[in-house]
Amino acid sequence: MATRALVADDDPVAIAILSRALHGWNVEPAIARDGLAAWDIITGPDAPPLAIMDWMMPGLEGLELCRRIRQRPESASMYVILLTSRDDAEDVVTGLDAGADDYLIKPFRAAELRARVNAGLRVLSLQDRLAHRVAELQEALARVKQLRGLLPICSYCKRIRSDENYWQQVETYIADRTDAEFSHGICPPCLEKVRADFER
């Protein structure tokens, strides 16, 4: 299944070039010819994870789109390549500060665009794997039972008082609240005591 990428540009020639290139790289373009249409795609269902957008567009400029993308939790992880003819160093800094992940100057070389798109796809893949790993860890953590706080224990029989005010054997109390399992044995001091009791 092809990855989808938003292509936002008011220049029909740029859209045609970008679309043709993306199709060749197995990336399906979602076309927006102005900033408002781009925002509709970004906020709509099944929004693309990658965006290639022009700086200067009617409706909403690329910088404003970048800011909105980063402020919105649902789209904050989108990988954004700002594609523009503005080539001053200050413009690059401004674009990246606005929230763009990468900055490419027109006219661009297809090989460079492909390299930057691939870099974005790698980042998105890593983000996706990390999100799945975090979800797995959270699920595992939810299954872990833990003992916390002060445990009321009898100083004579060593039973523990439960939250329901019942006195339970230590192993029963712990087994009910953790994944621990017990195997019973006898320690050397108790063994000597048992032997002494039998020898009486």
NORGI-V550182 format. One record per helix or strand of 2 or more residues. SS is the DSSP state (helix for helix, strand for strand). FROM is the first residue (numbers start at 1). TO is the last residue. Records with the same first field share a line. If there is no record, write none. Layout:
BEGIN
SS->FROM-TO / FROM-TO
END
This chain:
BEGIN
strand->3-8 / 27-32 / 50-54 / 79-84 / 102-105 / 160-161 / 167-168
helix->12-24 / 35-43 / 62-71 / 89-98 / 110-143 / 170-177 / 188-199
END
